Amino acid sequence: TRVLPGERVSFKKGVGRIYNELGIKCQPVAINSGYVWPKIGSKISSQTITISILKPIKTGYSKEDFLKTLQKDLYSELDLLN
């Protein structure tokens, strides 16, 4: 989901269901494109987008624990990028 830089929304429940249904590890990727391509407004082509590939989340978490871990990891990384 694209959000404004610094905005911290709860993740949608569907990602937890996909994680549980597939039974495979999740590879989180953080991207700070909100500065370059905002949800609202014009694209700023003179900026650089940074992509961070985070540590995979192993299988076996409950949907709730997976969502908490994913959210914590991604938002921690985005705090560093922003």
Number of C-alpha atoms within 10 A of each C-alpha: 6 13 16 15 17 12 9 11 11 8 13 10 11 11 15 19 16 13 21 17 9 10 13 13 14 18 12 15 15 17 16 24 21 19 17 17 18 16 15 10 8 9 14 13 10 7 11 11 14 12 13 14 12 15 11 12 17 13 14 13 16 13 17 12 12 21 21 14 14 22 17 12 17 17 17 12 18 19 11 8 15 13
